[in-house]
């Protein structure tokens, strides 16, 4: 078992009807509560800056009030932060963990990068039902039997959808 030095929470991608907007709102609200309770600064860890302007409302709001970390961006210094990792790839999780040390980490999961093992290992609170994640039944990688879309394809679909909605 891993020695976890942070409080963990997640929004699993286990319900196709749950939008990323709803998942992001749950995670952002939890992170802001942790920020206030612990008296620490929040950090948003995500893949690209595009998510700050074209992502869910909660991500757009957080990007304006906290430090942000992407693959290419400037990285804040220090640890003991409340961290929201928005649809992280495994390398994004690796980037988020040092900031969360002695703080808090919330994750919005994407099925293409499942994090149920992390959630079980850290006993993360499921922000949908409020239960601590212990042992879970393994979820199929893709219930439809198709391989999950590559992240670039998914991001392109999100960008096209937002552009056509404008």
C-alpha positions in Angstrom: 0.0 0.0 0.0 1.2 3.5 -0.9 1.7 6.1 1.9 -0.7 8.8 0.8 0.1 12.3 2.2 -3.0 14.1 0.8 -6.7 13.9 0.9 -8.1 12.4 -2.3 -11.4 12.7 -4.2 -12.5 11.9 -7.7 -15.4 11.9 -10.1 -15.3 8.6 -11.8 -16.3 8.3 -15.5 -18.8 5.5 -14.8 -22.0 7.1 -16.0 -22.3 8.1 -19.7 -25.1 10.5 -18.8 -22.8 12.6 -16.5 -21.3 15.4 -18.5 -17.8 16.8 -17.9 -19.5 20.0 -16.9 -21.2 18.3 -14.0 -18.1 16.3 -13.1 -16.0 19.5 -13.1 -18.5 21.3 -10.9 -18.3 18.6 -8.3 -14.5 18.5 -8.3 -14.1 22.3 -8.3 -16.5 22.7 -5.4 -14.6 20.1 -3.4 -11.3 21.7 -4.2 -12.5 25.1 -3.1 -13.8 23.7 0.2 -10.4 22.1 0.8 -8.6 25.3 -0.1 -10.6 27.2 2.5 -10.4 24.5 5.2 -6.7 23.9 4.9 -5.8 27.6 4.2 -3.8 26.7 1.1 -3.6 27.8 -2.6 -5.4 25.9 -5.4 -3.7 24.5 -8.5 -5.4 23.4 -11.7 -3.5 20.6 -13.6 -4.8 19.9 -17.1 -3.5 19.0 -20.5 -3.8 22.3 -22.5 -4.5 26.0 -22.1 -7.4 25.5 -24.5 -9.4 23.8 -21.7 -9.2 27.1 -19.8 -11.3 28.9 -22.5 -13.2 26.1 -24.2 -13.6 23.7 -21.3 -16.4 23.4 -18.7 -17.4 26.5 -16.8 -15.9 25.3 -13.6 -12.5 24.8 -15.3 -12.7 28.3 -16.9 -13.5 29.8 -13.5 -10.7 28.0 -11.7 -8.1 28.9 -14.3 -8.8 32.5 -13.5 -8.3 32.3 -9.7 -5.6 29.7 -9.2 -2.2 28.6 -10.4 -2.3 26.5 -13.5 -0.1 23.7 -14.8 0.1 22.2 -18.3 2.7 20.3 -20.2 4.2 23.5 -21.6 3.4 26.1 -19.0 5.3 27.7 -16.2 5.0 25.6 -13.0 4.3 27.1 -9.6 6.7 26.3 -6.8 5.9 24.4 -3.7 3.6 21.7 -2.4 0.7 21.6 0.0 -1.8 22.7 -2.4 -5.4 21.8 -3.3 -5.1 20.3 -6.8 -7.8 19.7 -9.4 -6.5 17.3 -12.1 -9.0 17.7 -15.0 -9.2 14.6 -17.2 -5.6 13.8 -16.5 -3.4 11.5 -18.5 -1.0 9.4 -16.4 1.8 11.9 -16.9 -0.6 14.7 -15.7 -1.2 12.7 -12.5 2.5 12.4 -12.1 2.7 16.2 -12.4 -0.2 16.8 -10.0 0.9 14.6 -7.1 3.9 16.7 -5.8 1.6 19.7 -5.5 -1.0 17.8 -3.5 1.5 16.5 -0.9 0.1 17.4 2.5 -2.8 19.0 0.7 -5.7 17.7 -1.4 -6.2 16.2 -4.8 -9.4 15.9 -6.8 -9.6 14.2 -10.2 -12.1 14.2 -13.0 -11.6 10.9 -14.7 -11.7 10.2 -18.4 -12.4 6.6 -19.4 -9.4 6.5 -21.8 -7.1 6.9 -18.7 -8.8 5.0 -15.9 -7.9 5.9 -12.4 -9.9 3.4 -10.3 -6.7 1.8 -9.1 -5.4 5.2 -7.8 -8.8 5.9 -6.2 -8.8 2.5 -4.4 -5.2 2.9 -3.3 -5.8 6.4 -1.8 -9.3 5.7 -0.6 -10.5 8.7 -2.6 -13.9 10.0 -1.8 -16.3 9.5 -4.8 -17.8 13.0 -5.2 -20.9 11.6 -6.9 -22.1 9.4 -4.0 -19.9 10.6 -1.1 -18.5 7.1 -0.5 -14.9 6.2 0.1 -13.5 4.2 -2.7 -12.3 0.8 -1.4 -12.5 -2.3 -3.5 -14.4 -2.0 -6.7 -15.6 -4.4 -9.3 -13.4 -3.9 -12.4 -15.0 -1.8 -15.0 -14.7 -2.7 -18.7 -12.3 -0.5 -20.5 -15.0 0.4 -22.9 -18.6 -0.9 -22.4 -19.3 -0.7 -26.1 -16.5 -3.0 -26.9 -14.7 -0.4 -29.1 -11.3 1.0 -28.1 -11.5 4.4 -26.4 -10.9 7.4 -28.7 -7.4 8.8 -28.7 -7.3 11.9 -26.6 -6.5 14.1 -29.6 -9.7 12.9 -31.3 -11.7 13.5 -28.2 -10.2 17.0 -27.7 -11.0 17.8 -31.4 -14.6 16.7 -30.9 -14.9 19.0 -27.9 -13.4 21.9 -29.8 -15.6 21.3 -32.8 -18.7 21.0 -30.6 -18.0 24.3 -28.8 -17.2 26.1 -32.0 -20.4 24.9 -33.7 -22.4 25.9 -30.6 -21.1 29.5 -30.7 
